[in-house]
Amino acid sequence: MSMYSRMERELEDLGLKDSRQEEKYVEKGPASKMMVHPLLGPMLSAETHEELKYETKTKPPIVIHPLLGPMLQEEEEFEYEIIGKEDERKLVINTKEIPFRWICYLKLVFISGNKKLTAMGTGTIIGDRAVLTAGHNLFDHDWKLGWASSVKVVPAKSGNNEPFGSHMAAKLYVPQKYEKKDNYEYDYGLIILNKPFTPELGWWKRIRSLDTERLKNLSVNIAGYPADKKPDYTMWRDFKKIKKVTDRLLFYDLDTYGGMSGSPVWVRWKDYRSIIGIHTGGWRNKDMNRSIRITKDVRANIMKWMKEAKIKS
């Protein structure tokens, strides 16, 4: 067998023979305006979508949490995540199709004093009770909120339609290097559910660590739940090339927004789909967004958590 044939076979085994394949089953979504809540953005008031009402005439300033989106706090800089002049995200029409059925809307509740702050994020089902996501969806450093008090997981959510129902988190994991210090290079985590979803749903089976040379200029998919799109609670996706690779991060000009943190970044060949990154947000120079790179140690840590929780994968 020639060297070329061996390499081709290896790429085929990884599901990467044609890394340029874009996910199908999607159509261009309708033009939409920003739908960020006028005060809290992706943060909701208690369990409703109503605007907060204030007894005083002066409303608190609208400020942006660097990872969770607009909230009411002292002003901080927002990492804008639409790259270039055009927003090229597309609406996922049928979220029950593979792989979109495994991508989940996350309702995140944090406690601040005697108040509940509700945010949104994205995750991916990778085992019968395991959901991969961004670390900051589960543990907040910026406002010292600590661990999320509850996480609701809804796979394939599309507006008010929840075709597979929802389950709650029973246990949360983030790396010690992220929990002890806000280290963006370790911003990933795992949700262990209180019970499995129906076997019909299944889960994403391929999580891959790829060499730097293979990652350069690779075309990748992303899909998740941004807070700025209408209809509410809909899934949006994009498809573009990786622009930069470091030891622990991937950079790209995929268009995203708050709420998409935790989204899978994946490559596809035929029916093989491999998660190679976990989206975590924008970047300082505003011309790239970023994800945690699935390295060998990241994958090993995820597998260790799953084994500890006795996850079927």
C-alpha angles and dihedrals in degrees: 000000000000123000089248092053092049091050091047090051091049092051090048090053089053093046092243106109091115107025092176096074114121122210115260132206091075134107134195107278123227118272108269139188126229109282099188110147107259091240111016106022106198089000111095130210106247108301098329139079094226121124114256114256120215127206091212124070093235116075119211113256119268108244134174125240103218092235110014098045132235116003137147109273142097112314119276133173118267121222102223111216106193104099117211127349098303128066102218100182117130130209116249102230101189110035092177091072121097124293097012092062088069094054112094139205110227123207106201124195122194127182120229111178105304094339133093118221114198121201136169133232143158133251141172128231108234100164140014091280103009129101122185117214146142118298094232090060087065105030124031122207103164096070095020092244092141120194122012108254092216138004123197115199121205116178119208093002113177114180106305092340114105104176095181099033123231140277135195129239117258097182136012130208133193127162116271088237088061098040094050095042133014094252109167091198089068097041099136135103148173131235118209110205126222089236140356125269120239113297087239089073097058121180145252107278106183121076111162139190110210131191117258093248091055091051097053112106091354113155111234140187128224131184133175149123113290120192095221101063134091135249091053118250096017128145121243131185144189138193125209144129129281108251102190138013127200130175092274108011141061121208126200143153094243108142113242141153140200109301093043092084107122094031116145118251107206147167125220137206115175104309094340114103122179125191108222101166146021114224114235107168149274129326135237098255092051094224095094140039123210147217138189107263116234100238126173092263093047091051092045091051092050090049090049091054091048092050091049090052092045093239120179109228 
